Amino acid sequence: MASPLDQMPDMISKMGAGSGTNTKKMVQDLVQAERAPTEKRLNQRKQEVQQELSALGKMRSAMSQFRDAVKGLGEADAYSGVKAESSDDGVASISAQRGALPGRHTVQVEQLAQGQRLATPSGAFEERSATLGSGRLTLVNGRGEEQTVRIGEEQSKLPGVRDAINEQAEGVRASIVDDGEGPRLVLSTQESGAGNALQQIRVAPSEGGEQQAGGESPAGEEGGGSESGLGRLAALRYSAEQEAEGQQGAPGGGMEQLQPAADAVAVIDGMRVREESNKLEGALQGATLELQGKGRAQVSVEQKTGLAEKNIQGLIEAYNKVQGQLDQLSAYDPESEQAAPLQGDATVRSLSSQLSRALTAPVPALGDEPPQSLGDLGVKTERDGSLSLDSARLQEAVGQHPQQVTRLMTDPESGVVARVQGVLKDALGRDSVLDMRKEGLQDRLEGISEEREELDERMAQREEQLREQFSSMNSRVAELNKTSDFLESRLANSKQGGKE
């Protein structure tokens, strides 16, 4: 039987000294074995949090789509309204508001409304820098309303007169146009209709009194007579009497009428209508006519049908879609024993419950008047939590209580759509419940990252510790190897001496 001394060389060899054992790999394997459980736990937690974040993103997307689907459903026009059409929009177009009376009408446009344009005679001024002087211009419209334009010395030239009119006069726009014979001062009324036309322009130069039709400006350097200074504008006047007499301007060169003002004239169902503008707002109850050109057109106003059913059905479909997505994100499959990322999540349960109540609860603003809830309109909850619509019952409710149906859906305080939009605002708005959940999950991810950094530091220290231990062990093994060599030598000598 071999003695312990005989077995010692093999024992030392198995320790790794001189045997080629990779102590570096041994350290790495030991560190990895110690690290693995914690790292696995952190990886699993990170995966779970990322799955929840992804599910929250899908949840937010579903709620956003629902919000988009209910846009406009809080307006009364989504449940009752009218449509207006014209056989020829080039003659007259029509628009109608809620409450407009249905009907068909014939519109014959005889004349379009237009504004007035006056201009000084061609050749009255040789250049734009012509000096006219200072004073006052009194503009009188077809209703006898007067407004005064004061022209200072710094505005005495033709461009200054133009600027003074534009700065001080309402409803009149002045410009300077050169027709090749010299600059012409052009006045245009900004509103159409005969009542807005300039019927008279009176001039009062700064050195004299106001000039009346047929009179002359006082003579003088600045005021001048009818041939010089601002006094020349005394002859640049236009009046209704001149138009009636077929005159283009006064003998001294009064303003010429390039385009007379006119009212719009239309015959609607045999009745003649005259307005200052081409927009006729009172001719048909609840409707507005826009006259576009001379001619005849047929216009109609009709009640829209099926709006309530279309939009309530759309609301129900959008609700069923978002609830289906919420159910999918929080489901549990007993066969595979797999839970969705948000299974049992309080946020999902709360939002699902709030949306359900917002749609199905009665509307307090309606009091005791029917219908009071979507249930009264034929909406019922199925076993799986989805909603369905009884079309016949809805049509009956709309036929009997059209205003109540509209109010049930659109009341700004407690109507169905207002309540749904309130829930969605709380869910998707700034500092919403979904934002807070997202921030909480992101904080958890940051916490996991910090734990991973701490693990890295701890494992680095452990690796260093193991390296020191293995280094010490190697030193010890080296000493044992020396001892082993010495003993082997002594044993060999002892055996050899025994044989001798």
VEXTORFI-876587 format. One record per residue (C-alpha): residue number from 0; residue in three letters; x, y, z. Coordinates in Angstrom, 1 decimal. Last residue first. Example, Ala and Ser with C-alpha at 12.3 -4.5 7.8 and 13.67 -1.06 7.14 Angstrom:
BEGIN
(1; 'ser'; (13.7; -1.1; 7.1))
(0; 'ala'; (12.3; -4.5; 7.8))
***
This chain:
BEGIN
(499; 'glu'; (22.8; -1.2; -1.2))
(498; 'lys'; (19.2; -1.5; -1.8))
(497; 'gly'; (18.4; 0.5; 1.3))
(496; 'gly'; (20.7; 3.3; 0.1))
(495; 'gln'; (18.8; 3.6; -3.2))
(494; 'lys'; (15.4; 3.7; -1.4))
(493; 'ser'; (16.7; 6.5; 0.9))
(492; 'asn'; (18.2; 8.5; -2.0))
(491; 'ala'; (14.8; 8.4; -3.9))
(490; 'leu'; (13.0; 9.3; -0.8))
(489; 'arg'; (15.2; 12.2; -0.1))
(488; 'ser'; (14.9; 13.5; -3.7))
(487; 'glu'; (11.1; 13.1; -3.6))
(486; 'leu'; (11.1; 14.9; -0.3))
(485; 'phe'; (13.0; 17.8; -1.7))
(484; 'asp'; (10.8; 18.0; -4.9))
(483; 'ser'; (7.7; 17.9; -2.8))
(482; 'thr'; (9.0; 20.6; -0.5))
(481; 'lys'; (9.7; 22.8; -3.6))
(480; 'asn'; (6.2; 21.9; -4.9))
(479; 'leu'; (4.7; 22.8; -1.6))
(478; 'glu'; (6.4; 26.2; -1.8))
(477; 'ala'; (4.9; 26.7; -5.3))
(476; 'val'; (1.6; 25.6; -4.0))
(475; 'arg'; (1.7; 28.3; -1.4))
(474; 'ser'; (2.5; 30.9; -3.9))
(473; 'asn'; (-0.3; 29.6; -6.2))
(472; 'met'; (-2.7; 29.8; -3.2))
(471; 'ser'; (-1.7; 33.4; -2.5))
(470; 'ser'; (-2.3; 34.2; -6.2))
(469; 'phe'; (-5.6; 32.3; -6.0))
(468; 'gln'; (-6.7; 34.3; -3.0))
(467; 'glu'; (-5.6; 37.6; -4.6))
(466; 'arg'; (-7.5; 36.7; -7.8))
(465; 'leu'; (-10.5; 35.8; -5.7))
(464; 'gln'; (-10.6; 39.2; -4.0))
(463; 'glu'; (-10.2; 41.1; -7.2))
(462; 'glu'; (-13.1; 39.1; -8.7))
(461; 'arg'; (-15.2; 39.9; -5.6))
(460; 'gln'; (-14.4; 43.6; -5.9))
(459; 'ala'; (-15.4; 43.6; -9.6))
(458; 'met'; (-18.5; 41.6; -8.7))
(457; 'arg'; (-19.5; 44.2; -6.1))
(456; 'glu'; (-19.0; 47.1; -8.6))
(455; 'asp'; (-20.9; 45.3; -11.3))
(454; 'leu'; (-23.7; 44.5; -8.9))
(453; 'glu'; (-23.9; 48.2; -7.8))
(452; 'glu'; (-24.2; 49.2; -11.5))
(451; 'arg'; (-26.9; 46.6; -12.0))
(450; 'glu'; (-28.8; 48.0; -9.0))
(449; 'glu'; (-28.5; 51.5; -10.4))
(448; 'ser'; (-29.9; 50.2; -13.8))
(447; 'ile'; (-32.8; 48.5; -12.0))
(446; 'gly'; (-33.6; 51.7; -10.2))
(445; 'glu'; (-33.6; 53.6; -13.5))
(444; 'leu'; (-36.0; 51.1; -14.9))
(443; 'arg'; (-38.2; 51.5; -11.8))
(442; 'asp'; (-38.2; 55.3; -12.3))
(441; 'gln'; (-39.2; 54.7; -15.9))
(440; 'leu'; (-42.1; 52.6; -14.6))
(439; 'gly'; (-43.2; 55.4; -12.3))
(438; 'glu'; (-43.0; 58.0; -15.0))
(437; 'lys'; (-45.2; 55.9; -17.3))
(436; 'arg'; (-47.8; 55.5; -14.6))
(435; 'met'; (-47.8; 59.2; -14.0))
(434; 'asp'; (-48.2; 59.9; -17.6))
(433; 'leu'; (-51.0; 57.4; -17.8))
(432; 'val'; (-52.8; 59.1; -14.9))
(431; 'ser'; (-52.5; 62.4; -16.6))
(430; 'asp'; (-49.9; 65.1; -15.7))
(429; 'arg'; (-50.8; 66.8; -19.1))
(428; 'gly'; (-53.8; 65.3; -20.8))
(427; 'leu'; (-54.3; 61.7; -21.9))
(426; 'ala'; (-56.2; 59.9; -19.1))
(425; 'asp'; (-57.8; 63.0; -17.5))
(424; 'lys'; (-58.7; 64.3; -21.0))
(423; 'leu'; (-60.1; 60.9; -22.0))
(422; 'val'; (-62.4; 60.8; -19.0))
(421; 'gly'; (-63.6; 64.4; -19.7))
(420; 'gln'; (-64.2; 63.6; -23.4))
(419; 'val'; (-66.4; 60.7; -22.4))
(418; 'arg'; (-68.4; 62.9; -20.0))
(417; 'ala'; (-68.8; 65.7; -22.7))
(416; 'val'; (-69.9; 63.1; -25.2))
(415; 'val'; (-72.6; 61.6; -23.0))
(414; 'gly'; (-73.9; 65.0; -21.9))
(413; 'ser'; (-73.3; 66.2; -18.3))
(412; 'glu'; (-71.9; 69.7; -18.6))
(411; 'pro'; (-71.8; 70.6; -22.3))
(410; 'asp'; (-75.1; 68.8; -23.1))
(409; 'thr'; (-74.3; 67.2; -26.5))
(408; 'met'; (-75.5; 63.6; -26.5))
(407; 'leu'; (-78.5; 63.9; -24.3))
(406; 'arg'; (-79.2; 67.3; -25.8))
(405; 'thr'; (-79.4; 65.9; -29.3))
(404; 'val'; (-81.7; 63.1; -28.2))
(403; 'gln'; (-83.8; 65.5; -26.2))
(402; 'gln'; (-84.2; 67.7; -29.3))
(401; 'pro'; (-85.3; 64.8; -31.5))
(400; 'his'; (-87.8; 63.4; -29.0))
(399; 'gln'; (-90.5; 61.4; -30.9))
(398; 'gly'; (-88.6; 60.7; -34.2))
(397; 'val'; (-85.2; 60.4; -32.6))
(396; 'ala'; (-86.6; 58.0; -30.0))
(395; 'glu'; (-88.3; 55.9; -32.7))
(394; 'gln'; (-85.1; 55.9; -34.8))
(393; 'leu'; (-83.1; 54.7; -31.8))
(392; 'arg'; (-85.6; 51.9; -31.1))
(391; 'ala'; (-85.4; 50.7; -34.7))
(390; 'ser'; (-81.6; 50.8; -34.7))
(389; 'asp'; (-81.1; 48.7; -31.5))
(388; 'leu'; (-77.5; 49.4; -30.8))
(387; 'ser'; (-74.8; 47.2; -29.2))
(386; 'leu'; (-72.3; 47.7; -26.4))
(385; 'ser'; (-69.4; 45.5; -25.4))
(384; 'gly'; (-69.0; 44.2; -21.9))
(383; 'asp'; (-68.7; 40.5; -22.8))
(382; 'arg'; (-72.2; 39.8; -21.7))
(381; 'glu'; (-73.6; 42.6; -23.9))
(380; 'thr'; (-74.5; 46.1; -22.7))
(379; 'lys'; (-77.5; 47.8; -24.4))
(378; 'val'; (-78.1; 50.8; -26.5))
(377; 'gly'; (-81.7; 51.2; -27.7))
(376; 'leu'; (-82.0; 55.0; -27.3))
(375; 'asp'; (-83.4; 54.7; -23.7))
(374; 'gly'; (-80.2; 52.8; -22.8))
(373; 'leu'; (-78.2; 55.7; -24.2))
(372; 'ser'; (-79.6; 57.7; -21.2))
(371; 'gln'; (-82.3; 60.1; -20.2))
(370; 'pro'; (-84.8; 59.8; -23.1))
(369; 'pro'; (-87.2; 61.0; -21.9))
(368; 'glu'; (-87.8; 64.1; -19.7))
(367; 'asp'; (-87.4; 63.6; -16.0))
(366; 'gly'; (-84.4; 65.9; -15.6))
(365; 'leu'; (-82.5; 66.2; -18.8))
(364; 'ala'; (-79.5; 67.8; -17.2))
(363; 'pro'; (-78.9; 64.7; -15.0))
(362; 'val'; (-77.8; 62.6; -18.0))
(361; 'pro'; (-78.3; 58.9; -17.2))
(360; 'ala'; (-75.2; 56.6; -17.0))
(359; 'thr'; (-74.3; 54.4; -20.0))
(358; 'leu'; (-71.5; 56.2; -21.8))
(357; 'ala'; (-69.6; 57.9; -19.0))
(356; 'arg'; (-70.2; 54.9; -16.8))
(355; 'ser'; (-68.5; 52.6; -19.3))
(354; 'leu'; (-65.6; 55.0; -19.8))
(353; 'gln'; (-65.0; 55.3; -16.1))
(352; 'ser'; (-65.0; 51.6; -15.6))
(351; 'ser'; (-62.5; 51.0; -18.3))
(350; 'leu'; (-60.3; 53.8; -17.0))
(349; 'ser'; (-60.4; 52.4; -13.5))
(348; 'arg'; (-59.7; 48.8; -14.5))
(347; 'val'; (-56.8; 49.8; -16.7))
(346; 'thr'; (-55.3; 51.9; -14.0))
(345; 'ala'; (-55.7; 49.2; -11.3))
(344; 'asp'; (-53.7; 46.6; -13.3))
(343; 'gly'; (-54.9; 43.1; -12.8))
(342; 'gln'; (-53.3; 41.9; -16.0))
(341; 'leu'; (-51.3; 44.8; -17.5))
(340; 'pro'; (-48.6; 42.8; -19.2))
(339; 'ala'; (-50.9; 40.0; -20.2))
(338; 'ala'; (-50.9; 36.9; -18.1))
(337; 'gln'; (-49.9; 33.4; -19.3))
(336; 'glu'; (-51.3; 30.2; -17.7))
(335; 'ser'; (-51.4; 28.7; -21.1))
(334; 'glu'; (-54.9; 27.3; -20.6))
(333; 'pro'; (-55.8; 29.9; -18.0))
(332; 'asp'; (-55.1; 32.8; -20.4))
(331; 'tyr'; (-55.2; 36.1; -18.4))
(330; 'ala'; (-56.2; 39.4; -19.9))
(329; 'ser'; (-55.1; 43.0; -19.0))
(328; 'leu'; (-53.8; 44.2; -22.4))
(327; 'gln'; (-56.5; 42.3; -24.3))
(326; 'asp'; (-59.3; 43.8; -22.2))
(325; 'leu'; (-57.9; 47.3; -22.8))
(324; 'gln'; (-57.8; 46.6; -26.5))
(323; 'gly'; (-61.4; 45.3; -26.5))
(322; 'gln'; (-62.5; 48.4; -24.5))
(321; 'val'; (-60.9; 50.7; -27.1))
(320; 'lys'; (-62.7; 48.9; -30.0))
(319; 'asn'; (-66.0; 48.7; -28.2))
(318; 'tyr'; (-65.9; 52.4; -27.5))
(317; 'ala'; (-65.1; 53.3; -31.1))
(316; 'glu'; (-68.0; 51.0; -32.3))
(315; 'ile'; (-70.4; 52.7; -29.9))
(314; 'leu'; (-69.4; 56.2; -31.0))
(313; 'gly'; (-69.8; 55.3; -34.6))
(312; 'gln'; (-73.2; 53.8; -33.9))
(311; 'ile'; (-74.1; 57.1; -32.2))
(310; 'asn'; (-72.8; 59.0; -35.2))
(309; 'lys'; (-74.7; 57.1; -37.9))
(308; 'glu'; (-77.9; 56.8; -35.9))
(307; 'ala'; (-78.0; 60.5; -35.0))
(306; 'leu'; (-77.2; 61.6; -38.6))
(305; 'gly'; (-79.8; 59.4; -40.2))
(304; 'thr'; (-81.7; 62.2; -41.9))
(303; 'lys'; (-80.6; 65.7; -42.9))
(302; 'gln'; (-83.5; 68.1; -43.4))
(301; 'glu'; (-83.5; 69.8; -46.8))
(300; 'val'; (-82.9; 73.3; -48.1))
(299; 'ser'; (-83.0; 73.9; -51.8))
(298; 'val'; (-81.8; 76.4; -54.4))
(297; 'gln'; (-82.8; 76.6; -58.0))
(296; 'ala'; (-80.7; 79.1; -60.1))
(295; 'arg'; (-81.4; 81.8; -62.7))
(294; 'gly'; (-78.9; 84.3; -64.1))
(293; 'lys'; (-76.6; 87.2; -63.3))
(292; 'gly'; (-73.6; 86.3; -61.2))
(291; 'gln'; (-72.3; 85.3; -57.7))
(290; 'leu'; (-75.0; 86.1; -55.3))
(289; 'glu'; (-74.3; 84.4; -51.9))
(288; 'leu'; (-77.6; 83.3; -50.2))
(287; 'thr'; (-77.8; 82.7; -46.5))
(286; 'ala'; (-80.3; 80.3; -44.9))
(285; 'gly'; (-82.1; 80.2; -41.5))
(284; 'gln'; (-85.2; 81.9; -42.9))
(283; 'leu'; (-84.7; 82.8; -46.6))
(282; 'ala'; (-84.3; 86.5; -47.5))
(281; 'gly'; (-82.7; 87.5; -44.3))
(280; 'glu'; (-79.0; 86.8; -45.0))
(279; 'leu'; (-78.6; 87.9; -48.6))
(278; 'lys'; (-74.9; 88.3; -49.3))
(277; 'asn'; (-74.3; 90.2; -52.5))
(276; 'ser'; (-74.2; 93.5; -50.5))
(275; 'glu'; (-76.4; 96.6; -50.4))
(274; 'glu'; (-79.5; 94.5; -50.6))
(273; 'arg'; (-82.6; 94.6; -52.8))
(272; 'val'; (-85.2; 91.7; -53.0))
(271; 'arg'; (-87.9; 91.4; -55.6))
(270; 'met'; (-90.5; 88.7; -54.9))
(269; 'gly'; (-91.4; 86.2; -57.6))
(268; 'asp'; (-89.9; 83.1; -55.8))
(267; 'ile'; (-86.8; 85.1; -55.1))
(266; 'val'; (-86.1; 88.0; -57.5))
(265; 'ala'; (-82.6; 89.4; -57.0))
(264; 'val'; (-81.2; 92.9; -56.9))
(263; 'ala'; (-77.8; 93.7; -55.4))
(262; 'asp'; (-77.3; 97.4; -54.8))
(261; 'ala'; (-75.1; 99.5; -57.0))
(260; 'ala'; (-72.2; 102.0; -56.8))
(259; 'pro'; (-71.3; 103.6; -60.1))
(258; 'gln'; (-67.9; 102.7; -61.7))
(257; 'leu'; (-65.6; 105.2; -63.4))
(256; 'gln'; (-67.4; 108.2; -62.0))
(255; 'glu'; (-65.5; 111.3; -63.1))
(254; 'met'; (-64.4; 113.8; -60.5))
(253; 'gly'; (-65.1; 117.4; -61.4))
(252; 'gly'; (-63.1; 119.2; -64.1))
(251; 'gly'; (-64.2; 122.8; -64.0))
(250; 'pro'; (-67.3; 122.0; -65.9))
(249; 'ala'; (-68.3; 119.5; -63.2))
(248; 'gly'; (-67.8; 115.8; -63.9))
(247; 'gln'; (-69.1; 112.9; -66.0))
(246; 'gln'; (-72.4; 114.5; -66.5))
(245; 'gly'; (-75.5; 112.4; -67.3))
(244; 'glu'; (-77.9; 114.8; -65.6))
(243; 'ala'; (-78.7; 112.2; -62.9))
(242; 'glu'; (-75.0; 111.6; -62.4))
(241; 'gln'; (-74.4; 115.3; -61.9))
(240; 'glu'; (-77.3; 115.5; -59.4))
(239; 'ala'; (-75.9; 112.6; -57.4))
(238; 'ser'; (-72.8; 114.7; -56.7))
(237; 'tyr'; (-69.1; 114.7; -57.6))
(236; 'arg'; (-66.5; 117.2; -56.7))
(235; 'leu'; (-63.1; 118.1; -58.1))
(234; 'ala'; (-64.0; 121.7; -58.7))
(233; 'ala'; (-63.4; 122.5; -55.1))
(232; 'leu'; (-60.3; 120.3; -55.4))
(231; 'arg'; (-58.6; 123.2; -57.3))
(230; 'gly'; (-58.8; 125.2; -54.1))
(229; 'leu'; (-56.1; 122.9; -52.7))
(228; 'gly'; (-53.7; 125.1; -54.7))
(227; 'ser'; (-54.4; 126.7; -58.1))
(226; 'glu'; (-57.0; 127.0; -60.8))
(225; 'ser'; (-60.2; 127.1; -58.8))
(224; 'gly'; (-58.7; 129.9; -56.7))
(223; 'gly'; (-55.8; 129.5; -54.5))
(222; 'gly'; (-55.8; 128.2; -50.9))
(221; 'glu'; (-52.0; 128.2; -50.5))
(220; 'glu'; (-51.0; 131.2; -52.6))
(219; 'gly'; (-54.4; 132.8; -52.4))
(218; 'ala'; (-57.8; 132.9; -54.0))
(217; 'pro'; (-60.9; 131.8; -52.1))
(216; 'ser'; (-62.3; 128.6; -53.4))
(215; 'glu'; (-65.1; 128.9; -55.9))
(214; 'gly'; (-68.8; 128.0; -55.7))
(213; 'gly'; (-70.9; 125.6; -57.8))
(212; 'ala'; (-71.2; 123.0; -55.0))
(211; 'gln'; (-70.1; 124.5; -51.7))
(210; 'gln'; (-66.6; 125.5; -50.7))
(209; 'glu'; (-65.9; 125.5; -47.0))
(208; 'gly'; (-64.4; 128.8; -45.8))
(207; 'gly'; (-61.0; 130.1; -46.7))
(206; 'glu'; (-57.3; 130.0; -46.0))
(205; 'ser'; (-57.1; 126.3; -45.1))
(204; 'pro'; (-58.9; 125.2; -48.2))
(203; 'ala'; (-62.5; 124.0; -47.6))
(202; 'val'; (-63.5; 121.3; -50.2))
(201; 'arg'; (-66.8; 119.5; -50.6))
(200; 'ile'; (-67.2; 116.0; -52.0))
(199; 'gln'; (-70.7; 114.8; -52.7))
(198; 'gln'; (-72.7; 111.6; -53.2))
(197; 'leu'; (-69.9; 109.2; -52.2))
(196; 'ala'; (-71.5; 105.7; -52.4))
(195; 'asn'; (-72.2; 103.7; -49.2))
(194; 'gly'; (-76.0; 103.9; -49.6))
(193; 'ala'; (-75.8; 102.9; -53.2))
(192; 'gly'; (-74.3; 99.5; -52.3))
(191; 'ser'; (-70.9; 98.0; -52.0))
(190; 'glu'; (-68.5; 98.6; -49.1))
(189; 'gln'; (-64.9; 99.7; -49.7))
(188; 'thr'; (-65.8; 102.8; -51.6))
(187; 'ser'; (-63.1; 103.6; -54.1))
(186; 'leu'; (-61.4; 107.0; -54.7))
(185; 'val'; (-58.9; 107.5; -57.5))
(184; 'leu'; (-56.5; 110.5; -57.7))
(183; 'arg'; (-55.1; 110.6; -61.2))
(182; 'pro'; (-51.5; 110.9; -62.2))
(181; 'gly'; (-50.6; 112.1; -65.7))
(180; 'glu'; (-51.6; 111.5; -69.3))
(179; 'gly'; (-50.2; 108.0; -69.4))
(178; 'asp'; (-53.0; 106.6; -67.2))
(177; 'asp'; (-51.1; 107.1; -63.9))
(176; 'val'; (-53.0; 105.8; -60.9))
(175; 'ile'; (-52.9; 107.3; -57.4))
(174; 'ser'; (-54.9; 105.6; -54.7))
(173; 'ala'; (-57.6; 106.5; -52.1))
(172; 'arg'; (-59.7; 104.0; -50.2))
(171; 'val'; (-63.1; 105.0; -48.6))
(170; 'gly'; (-65.1; 103.1; -46.0))
(169; 'glu'; (-63.7; 105.2; -43.1))
(168; 'ala'; (-61.7; 108.3; -43.9))
(167; 'gln'; (-58.8; 109.4; -41.7))
(166; 'glu'; (-55.7; 107.4; -42.6))
(165; 'asn'; (-56.6; 106.6; -46.2))
(164; 'ile'; (-57.8; 110.1; -46.9))
(163; 'ala'; (-54.6; 111.6; -45.4))
(162; 'asp'; (-52.4; 109.3; -47.4))
(161; 'arg'; (-54.0; 110.2; -50.7))
(160; 'val'; (-53.8; 113.9; -49.9))
(159; 'gly'; (-50.1; 113.4; -49.0))
(158; 'pro'; (-49.5; 111.6; -52.3))
(157; 'leu'; (-50.9; 114.7; -54.2))
(156; 'lys'; (-48.9; 117.2; -52.3))
(155; 'ser'; (-50.2; 119.2; -49.3))
(154; 'gln'; (-49.6; 116.5; -46.7))
(153; 'glu'; (-46.9; 118.3; -44.7))
(152; 'glu'; (-49.2; 121.4; -44.8))
(151; 'gly'; (-52.0; 119.4; -43.1))
(150; 'ile'; (-55.0; 117.8; -44.8))
(149; 'arg'; (-58.0; 117.2; -42.5))
(148; 'val'; (-60.5; 114.6; -43.8))
(147; 'thr'; (-64.1; 115.2; -42.7))
(146; 'gln'; (-66.9; 112.7; -42.5))
(145; 'glu'; (-70.5; 113.2; -43.5))
(144; 'glu'; (-73.5; 110.8; -43.5))
(143; 'gly'; (-76.2; 111.9; -45.9))
(142; 'arg'; (-77.3; 108.3; -46.5))
(141; 'gly'; (-75.8; 108.3; -50.0))
(140; 'asn'; (-72.4; 109.3; -48.6))
(139; 'val'; (-70.9; 112.8; -48.0))
(138; 'leu'; (-67.1; 113.3; -47.9))
(137; 'thr'; (-65.9; 116.6; -46.5))
(136; 'leu'; (-62.3; 117.5; -47.5))
(135; 'arg'; (-60.4; 120.0; -45.3))
(134; 'gly'; (-57.4; 122.3; -45.7))
(133; 'ser'; (-53.9; 122.2; -46.9))
(132; 'gly'; (-52.2; 122.9; -50.3))
(131; 'leu'; (-52.5; 121.1; -53.6))
(130; 'thr'; (-48.8; 120.8; -54.6))
(129; 'ala'; (-48.2; 118.5; -57.6))
(128; 'ser'; (-45.5; 116.0; -56.7))
(127; 'arg'; (-47.3; 113.2; -58.6))
(126; 'glu'; (-46.9; 115.0; -61.9))
(125; 'glu'; (-48.9; 116.8; -64.6))
(124; 'phe'; (-52.2; 116.8; -62.7))
(123; 'ala'; (-55.7; 117.2; -64.3))
(122; 'gly'; (-54.5; 115.3; -67.3))
(121; 'ser'; (-57.2; 112.6; -67.0))
(120; 'pro'; (-60.0; 113.8; -64.9))
(119; 'thr'; (-59.9; 113.0; -61.1))
(118; 'ala'; (-61.3; 109.6; -60.3))
(117; 'leu'; (-64.3; 108.0; -58.8))
(116; 'arg'; (-65.0; 104.3; -58.1))
(115; 'gln'; (-68.2; 103.0; -56.4))
(114; 'gly'; (-68.7; 99.6; -54.9))
(113; 'gln'; (-70.7; 96.7; -56.3))
(112; 'ala'; (-73.9; 94.8; -55.7))
(111; 'leu'; (-74.9; 92.3; -58.4))
(110; 'gln'; (-77.9; 92.8; -60.6))
(109; 'glu'; (-80.8; 90.7; -62.0))
(108; 'val'; (-80.2; 87.5; -60.1))
(107; 'gln'; (-83.2; 85.2; -60.4))
(106; 'val'; (-83.5; 82.8; -57.5))
(105; 'thr'; (-86.1; 80.0; -57.5))
(104; 'his'; (-86.8; 78.3; -54.2))
(103; 'arg'; (-87.1; 74.7; -52.8))
(102; 'gly'; (-88.0; 74.0; -49.2))
(101; 'pro'; (-86.9; 73.0; -45.7))
(100; 'leu'; (-87.0; 75.8; -43.1))
(99; 'ala'; (-83.7; 76.6; -41.5))
(98; 'gly'; (-83.6; 75.7; -37.8))
(97; 'arg'; (-79.9; 74.5; -37.9))
(96; 'gln'; (-78.0; 76.7; -40.3))
(95; 'ala'; (-78.1; 76.9; -44.1))
(94; 'ser'; (-75.7; 77.7; -46.9))
(93; 'ile'; (-76.5; 78.8; -50.4))
(92; 'ser'; (-74.7; 79.6; -53.6))
(91; 'ala'; (-76.1; 81.8; -56.3))
(90; 'val'; (-75.4; 82.3; -60.0))
(89; 'gly'; (-72.1; 80.5; -60.5))
(88; 'asp'; (-73.2; 78.1; -57.7))
(87; 'asp'; (-75.8; 76.7; -60.2))
(86; 'ser'; (-78.3; 74.1; -59.1))
(85; 'ser'; (-77.8; 75.2; -55.5))
(84; 'glu'; (-77.7; 73.0; -52.4))
(83; 'ala'; (-78.4; 73.3; -48.7))
(82; 'lys'; (-78.2; 70.5; -46.1))
(81; 'val'; (-79.9; 70.6; -42.7))
(80; 'gly'; (-79.1; 69.5; -39.2))
(79; 'ser'; (-79.7; 66.9; -36.5))
(78; 'tyr'; (-77.4; 64.6; -34.6))
(77; 'ala'; (-73.8; 65.7; -35.5))
(76; 'asp'; (-75.0; 69.3; -36.0))
(75; 'ala'; (-75.6; 69.5; -32.2))
(74; 'glu'; (-71.8; 69.4; -31.6))
(73; 'gly'; (-70.4; 67.0; -29.0))
(72; 'leu'; (-69.8; 64.4; -31.7))
(71; 'gly'; (-67.2; 66.7; -33.3))
(70; 'lys'; (-64.2; 64.7; -32.0))
(69; 'val'; (-65.5; 61.3; -30.7))
(68; 'ala'; (-63.3; 59.2; -33.0))
(67; 'asp'; (-60.2; 61.2; -32.3))
(66; 'arg'; (-60.5; 60.6; -28.6))
(65; 'phe'; (-61.0; 56.9; -29.2))
(64; 'gln'; (-57.8; 56.8; -31.3))
(63; 'ser'; (-56.0; 58.6; -28.4))
(62; 'met'; (-57.3; 56.0; -26.0))
(61; 'ala'; (-56.0; 53.2; -28.1))
(60; 'ser'; (-52.6; 54.9; -28.5))
(59; 'arg'; (-52.4; 55.4; -24.7))
(58; 'met'; (-53.2; 51.7; -24.1))
(57; 'lys'; (-50.6; 50.7; -26.7))
(56; 'gly'; (-48.0; 52.8; -25.0))
(55; 'leu'; (-49.1; 51.5; -21.6))
(54; 'ala'; (-48.5; 47.9; -23.0))
(53; 'ser'; (-45.0; 48.9; -24.1))
(52; 'leu'; (-44.2; 50.3; -20.7))
(51; 'glu'; (-45.6; 47.2; -19.1))
(50; 'gln'; (-43.4; 45.0; -21.3))
(49; 'gln'; (-40.4; 47.1; -20.5))
(48; 'val'; (-41.2; 46.8; -16.7))
(47; 'glu'; (-41.4; 43.0; -17.1))
(46; 'gln'; (-38.2; 42.7; -19.1))
(45; 'lys'; (-36.4; 44.9; -16.6))
(44; 'arg'; (-37.6; 42.7; -13.7))
(43; 'gln'; (-36.5; 39.5; -15.5))
(42; 'asn'; (-33.1; 41.0; -16.3))
(41; 'leu'; (-32.6; 42.1; -12.7))
(40; 'arg'; (-33.5; 38.6; -11.4))
(39; 'lys'; (-31.2; 36.9; -13.9))
(38; 'glu'; (-28.4; 39.3; -12.9))
(37; 'thr'; (-28.9; 38.5; -9.2))
(36; 'pro'; (-28.9; 34.7; -9.8))
(35; 'ala'; (-25.9; 34.9; -12.3))
(34; 'arg'; (-23.4; 37.0; -10.3))
(33; 'glu'; (-22.1; 34.2; -8.0))
(32; 'ala'; (-21.7; 31.8; -10.9))
(31; 'gln'; (-20.2; 34.5; -13.0))
(30; 'val'; (-17.6; 35.3; -10.3))
(29; 'leu'; (-16.7; 31.6; -9.9))
(28; 'asp'; (-16.4; 31.2; -13.7))
(27; 'gln'; (-14.2; 34.3; -14.0))
(26; 'val'; (-12.0; 33.1; -11.2))
(25; 'met'; (-11.6; 29.6; -12.7))
(24; 'lys'; (-10.9; 31.2; -16.1))
(23; 'lys'; (-8.0; 33.1; -14.6))
(22; 'thr'; (-6.8; 30.0; -12.7))
(21; 'asn'; (-6.3; 28.2; -16.1))
(20; 'thr'; (-4.7; 24.9; -14.9))
(19; 'gly'; (-1.4; 24.1; -16.7))
(18; 'ser'; (-0.3; 21.4; -14.3))
(17; 'gly'; (2.7; 23.2; -12.8))
(16; 'ala'; (0.8; 24.0; -9.7))
(15; 'gly'; (-2.8; 23.2; -10.2))
(14; 'met'; (-3.8; 21.6; -7.0))
(13; 'lys'; (-3.9; 18.3; -8.8))
(12; 'ser'; (-0.1; 18.3; -9.0))
(11; 'ile'; (0.1; 18.8; -5.3))
(10; 'met'; (-2.0; 15.7; -4.7))
(9; 'asp'; (0.0; 13.6; -7.2))
(8; 'pro'; (3.3; 14.5; -5.6))
(7; 'met'; (1.9; 13.7; -2.1))
(6; 'gln'; (0.8; 10.1; -2.8))
(5; 'asp'; (4.2; 8.4; -2.0))
(4; 'leu'; (4.5; 10.5; 1.1))
(3; 'pro'; (1.1; 9.4; 2.2))
(2; 'ser'; (2.3; 5.7; 1.9))
(1; 'ala'; (1.3; 3.4; -1.0))
(0; 'met'; (0.0; 0.0; 0.0))
***
